[in-house]
Amino acid sequence: MEMNLYLLLALVVALLVIGYLLAKLHRIRNQLSLIKDALTDIKKGNLNHRVLARESDLTKQICYDINEIAMNSQSQLIQQKQSEQAYKRLMTSLSHDVKTPLASLVGYLEAVESKMVTGAEQEEYIRVATEKAYHLKDFVTALFEWVKLDAGEQIFHFELCDLNELSRNIMADWVPMLESHNLSYEIEIPETEYMTRVDPTAYTRILNNILQNILTHSNASQVSLVVTEAEQQAKIMVSDNGKGISAVDLPHIFERMYQCDHSRSARGNGLGLSIAKELVSIHKGTITAESVPGAGTTFTIILPKAL
């Protein structure tokens, strides 16, 4: 009798185990079916498909991995589309910024060559043509620099430098240019050494691009550069008292080819600030801009002492 009871209990336990395993197998089959459907959807390009899984599911890791692959692919697709749109905008801008002045340059030179203008007028045509040629040269140089930065092909030479001395030398080169444009200036750079690792050429390019932007676009009468130091970082502030930048344009000024003058009649190529931002990022720093329309703009660069 006792033996029969044990056999009955064993049979019940076996049936329960079999039932559990069958239920588990059924759950796994359902999950595999969902996984198959998800993979088919993803293969067709539907990257929004996700596979739901419970913590106790044997296939949960597979489901998580499929979801991660789908999300990463979706993110890459979004970035690719954004990149394609950016390059379309770039080509549209290039079409205007190269073709228009080039056509104008050709027109001036043809007028000179065909003797349509003579004397003082001919000299003026040659002067304007030369100016446009240099503008195109500067634009192409900036464009190639930006392309190299964007492709990660620019080679940098970081070395231990006195940032204050480097900043003084850059501003010393700018003083004649500022004075020739009737711009007063204030330069506040500590006399003490501040040794940090930078690429001197890249740092020079950063300040040059910001100052050139002010010179070209701000209509300012005063420019200032202030360098302050902390134990772990240096702050470089470049300010002007010009017309300022509107709240609509301000978030976009570091974007490539962006110009606040939407008629595109102003000089400049929309690459200077974009290149400056890339170079600051290479130094693991940040660059921001604050502006009050009618009162001026301040660019703030933060560079860490150690890269």
C-alpha positions as CSV (number, residue, x, y, z in Angstrom):
1,M,0.0,0.0,0.0
2,E,2.8,2.3,1.0
3,M,4.6,1.4,-2.2
4,N,1.6,2.3,-4.3
5,L,1.4,5.7,-2.6
6,Y,5.1,6.4,-3.4
7,L,4.5,5.4,-7.0
8,L,1.5,7.6,-7.3
9,L,3.4,10.6,-5.8
10,A,6.2,9.9,-8.2
11,L,3.8,9.8,-11.1
12,V,2.2,13.1,-10.1
13,V,5.6,14.7,-9.7
14,A,6.6,13.4,-13.2
15,L,3.4,14.7,-14.7
16,L,4.0,18.1,-13.1
17,V,7.6,18.2,-14.4
18,I,6.4,17.1,-17.9
19,G,3.7,19.8,-17.8
20,Y,6.1,22.4,-16.7
21,L,8.6,21.4,-19.4
22,L,5.8,21.4,-22.0
23,A,4.7,24.9,-20.9
24,K,8.2,26.1,-21.1
25,L,8.7,24.5,-24.5
26,H,5.5,26.2,-25.7
27,R,6.7,29.5,-24.4
28,I,10.1,29.1,-26.1
29,R,8.4,28.2,-29.4
30,N,6.3,31.3,-29.1
31,Q,9.3,33.4,-28.4
32,L,11.2,31.8,-31.3
33,S,8.3,32.7,-33.5
34,L,8.3,36.3,-32.3
35,I,12.1,36.4,-32.8
36,K,11.7,35.1,-36.4
37,D,9.0,37.7,-37.1
38,A,11.2,40.5,-35.7
39,L,14.2,39.4,-37.7
40,T,12.1,39.3,-40.9
41,D,10.8,42.8,-40.1
42,I,14.3,44.1,-39.4
43,K,15.5,42.6,-42.6
44,K,12.8,44.4,-44.5
45,G,13.9,47.7,-42.9
46,N,11.4,48.0,-40.1
47,L,13.8,49.0,-37.3
48,N,11.0,49.9,-34.9
49,H,10.2,46.3,-34.2
50,R,11.1,45.1,-30.7
51,V,10.9,41.7,-29.1
52,L,9.3,41.6,-25.6
53,A,10.7,39.2,-23.1
54,R,10.2,38.3,-19.5
55,E,13.0,38.0,-17.0
56,S,12.4,34.3,-16.7
57,D,12.5,33.6,-20.4
58,L,15.4,31.5,-21.6
59,T,15.5,33.5,-24.8
60,K,15.6,36.9,-23.0
61,Q,19.3,37.6,-23.9
62,I,18.7,36.9,-27.6
63,C,15.7,39.2,-27.5
64,Y,17.7,41.9,-25.7
65,D,20.5,41.6,-28.3
66,I,18.1,41.8,-31.2
67,N,16.5,44.9,-29.7
68,E,20.0,46.5,-29.2
69,I,20.9,45.7,-32.8
70,A,17.7,47.2,-34.1
71,M,18.2,50.4,-31.9
72,N,21.8,50.8,-33.0
73,S,20.9,50.3,-36.6
74,Q,18.0,52.8,-36.2
75,S,20.4,55.3,-34.7
76,Q,23.0,54.8,-37.4
77,L,20.2,55.2,-40.1
78,I,19.1,58.5,-38.5
79,Q,22.7,59.8,-38.3
80,Q,23.2,58.7,-42.0
81,K,20.1,60.6,-43.0
82,Q,21.1,63.7,-41.0
83,S,24.6,63.5,-42.6
84,E,23.1,63.2,-46.1
85,Q,20.9,66.2,-45.4
86,A,23.9,68.2,-44.1
87,Y,25.9,67.4,-47.2
88,K,23.0,68.4,-49.4
89,R,22.9,71.7,-47.6
90,L,26.7,71.9,-48.0
91,M,26.5,71.3,-51.7
92,T,23.8,73.9,-52.1
93,S,25.9,76.4,-50.1
94,L,29.0,75.5,-52.2
95,S,27.0,76.1,-55.4
96,H,26.3,79.7,-54.2
97,D,29.5,80.5,-52.5
98,V,31.7,79.3,-55.4
99,K,29.7,79.7,-58.6
100,T,28.4,83.2,-57.8
101,P,31.7,85.0,-57.1
102,L,33.5,82.9,-59.8
103,A,31.0,84.0,-62.4
104,S,31.5,87.6,-61.2
105,L,35.3,87.2,-61.3
106,V,35.1,85.9,-64.9
107,G,32.9,88.8,-65.8
108,Y,35.3,91.4,-64.5
109,L,38.3,89.7,-66.2
110,E,36.4,89.4,-69.5
111,A,35.6,93.1,-69.4
112,V,39.3,93.9,-68.9
113,E,40.5,91.4,-71.6
114,S,38.0,92.7,-74.2
115,K,39.0,96.3,-73.5
116,M,35.4,97.2,-72.5
117,V,36.9,99.2,-69.7
118,T,40.1,101.3,-69.8
119,G,42.1,103.6,-67.6
120,A,41.0,104.1,-64.0
121,E,37.9,101.9,-64.5
122,Q,40.1,99.1,-65.8
123,E,42.3,99.4,-62.7
124,E,39.3,99.2,-60.5
125,Y,38.0,96.1,-62.3
126,I,41.4,94.4,-61.8
127,R,41.4,95.4,-58.1
128,V,37.8,94.0,-57.6
129,A,38.7,90.8,-59.5
130,T,41.8,90.3,-57.4
131,E,39.8,90.8,-54.2
132,K,37.3,88.2,-55.4
133,A,40.0,85.8,-56.3
134,Y,41.6,86.0,-52.8
135,H,38.1,85.5,-51.3
136,L,37.7,82.4,-53.3
137,K,41.1,81.2,-52.3
138,D,40.3,81.7,-48.6
139,F,37.1,79.9,-49.0
140,V,38.6,76.9,-50.7
141,T,41.4,76.8,-48.1
142,A,38.8,76.9,-45.2
143,L,36.7,74.2,-47.0
144,F,39.6,71.8,-47.4
145,E,40.6,72.4,-43.7
146,W,37.0,71.6,-42.6
147,V,36.8,68.5,-44.8
148,K,40.1,67.2,-43.3
149,L,38.8,67.8,-39.8
150,D,35.5,66.2,-40.6
151,A,37.3,63.1,-42.0
152,G,39.7,62.9,-39.1
153,E,42.7,63.3,-41.4
154,Q,44.1,66.5,-39.8
155,I,47.4,65.8,-38.1
156,F,48.0,67.6,-34.8
157,H,51.2,68.3,-32.9
158,F,50.4,68.8,-29.2
159,E,53.2,70.2,-27.1
160,L,53.7,71.8,-23.7
161,C,53.2,75.6,-24.2
162,D,52.8,78.7,-22.2
163,L,49.2,79.5,-23.2
164,N,49.5,83.1,-22.0
165,E,52.6,83.8,-24.1
166,L,51.0,82.1,-27.1
167,S,47.9,84.2,-26.7
168,R,50.0,87.4,-26.5
169,N,51.9,86.6,-29.7
170,I,48.6,85.9,-31.5
171,M,47.1,89.2,-30.4
172,A,50.3,91.1,-31.2
173,D,49.9,90.0,-34.8
174,W,46.3,91.2,-34.7
175,V,46.9,94.7,-33.4
176,P,47.8,96.3,-36.7
177,M,44.7,94.7,-38.3
178,L,42.5,96.0,-35.6
179,E,44.0,99.4,-35.8
180,S,43.6,99.6,-39.5
181,H,39.9,98.9,-39.1
182,N,39.6,101.6,-36.4
183,L,38.9,99.0,-33.7
184,S,40.0,99.8,-30.1
185,Y,41.1,96.8,-28.1
186,E,41.6,95.6,-24.6
187,I,43.9,92.6,-23.9
188,E,44.1,91.1,-20.4
189,I,46.5,88.2,-20.2
190,P,48.3,87.2,-17.0
191,E,52.0,87.7,-16.9
192,T,52.6,84.4,-15.2
193,E,53.2,81.2,-17.1
194,Y,50.4,78.8,-17.7
195,M,51.8,75.6,-19.1
196,T,49.4,73.4,-20.9
197,R,49.4,70.9,-23.8
198,V,48.0,72.5,-27.1
199,D,48.7,72.4,-30.8
200,P,50.0,76.0,-31.2
201,T,48.8,76.1,-34.9
202,A,45.3,74.9,-34.0
203,Y,45.0,77.3,-31.1
204,T,46.2,80.2,-33.3
205,R,43.5,79.2,-35.8
206,I,40.8,79.2,-33.2
207,L,41.5,82.7,-32.1
208,N,42.1,83.9,-35.7
209,N,38.7,82.5,-36.8
210,I,36.9,84.2,-33.9
211,L,38.6,87.5,-34.4
212,Q,38.1,87.3,-38.2
213,N,34.4,86.6,-37.6
214,I,34.1,89.7,-35.4
215,L,36.0,91.8,-38.0
216,T,33.8,90.6,-40.8
217,H,30.4,90.5,-39.3
218,S,30.1,92.5,-36.0
219,N,30.3,96.1,-37.0
220,A,32.0,96.6,-33.7
221,S,34.2,99.5,-32.5
222,Q,35.9,97.6,-29.7
223,V,37.3,94.1,-29.1
224,S,38.6,92.5,-26.0
225,L,40.4,89.3,-25.1
226,V,40.6,88.1,-21.5
227,V,42.5,85.0,-20.3
228,T,41.8,83.7,-16.8
229,E,43.3,80.6,-15.2
230,A,42.2,77.9,-12.8
231,E,44.1,74.9,-11.5
232,Q,42.6,72.5,-14.1
233,Q,41.5,74.8,-17.0
234,A,42.0,78.1,-18.7
235,K,39.2,80.4,-19.9
236,I,39.6,82.6,-23.0
237,M,36.9,85.2,-23.6
238,V,36.8,87.2,-26.8
239,S,34.2,90.0,-26.8
240,D,33.0,92.8,-29.1
241,N,30.5,95.6,-28.7
242,G,29.0,95.1,-32.2
243,K,25.5,94.5,-33.5
244,G,25.2,91.1,-31.8
245,I,23.5,87.9,-32.9
246,S,19.8,87.2,-32.8
247,A,18.3,84.6,-30.6
248,V,17.2,82.7,-33.7
249,D,20.7,82.5,-35.2
250,L,22.7,82.1,-32.0
251,P,22.2,78.3,-31.5
252,H,23.4,77.7,-35.1
253,I,26.5,79.8,-35.5
254,F,28.9,76.9,-35.0
255,E,27.2,74.8,-37.7
256,R,29.1,74.5,-41.0
257,M,28.2,76.9,-43.7
258,Y,25.7,78.7,-41.5
259,Q,25.5,82.4,-42.1
260,C,23.4,84.9,-40.0
261,D,23.0,87.0,-43.1
262,H,20.4,84.8,-44.8
263,S,20.6,86.9,-48.0
264,R,24.3,85.7,-48.1
265,S,25.3,89.1,-49.3
266,A,27.9,89.5,-46.5
267,R,31.5,88.4,-46.7
268,G,32.5,85.2,-45.0
269,N,32.1,81.6,-45.8
270,G,30.2,80.1,-42.8
271,L,33.1,77.8,-42.0
272,G,35.3,79.8,-39.6
273,L,33.3,79.2,-36.4
274,S,32.6,75.6,-37.3
275,I,36.3,75.0,-37.7
276,A,37.0,76.8,-34.4
277,K,34.6,74.5,-32.6
278,E,36.1,71.4,-34.1
279,L,39.6,72.5,-33.1
280,V,38.4,73.3,-29.6
281,S,36.8,69.8,-29.4
282,I,40.1,68.3,-30.5
283,H,41.6,69.9,-27.4
284,K,38.8,68.4,-25.3
285,G,37.5,71.9,-24.6
286,T,34.3,73.8,-25.1
287,I,33.3,76.9,-27.0
288,T,30.1,78.9,-26.4
289,A,28.7,82.2,-27.4
290,E,26.5,84.7,-25.6
291,S,25.0,87.7,-27.4
292,V,22.7,90.6,-26.9
293,P,21.4,92.1,-30.2
294,G,22.7,95.7,-30.4
295,A,25.1,95.2,-27.5
296,G,27.7,92.7,-28.7
297,T,28.8,89.1,-28.5
298,T,31.2,87.1,-26.2
299,F,32.8,83.9,-27.2
300,T,34.1,81.8,-24.3
301,I,36.6,79.0,-24.8
302,I,37.4,76.5,-22.0
303,L,40.5,74.5,-22.4
304,P,41.6,71.8,-19.9
305,K,45.2,72.1,-18.6
306,A,45.9,68.4,-19.3
307,L,44.5,66.5,-22.3
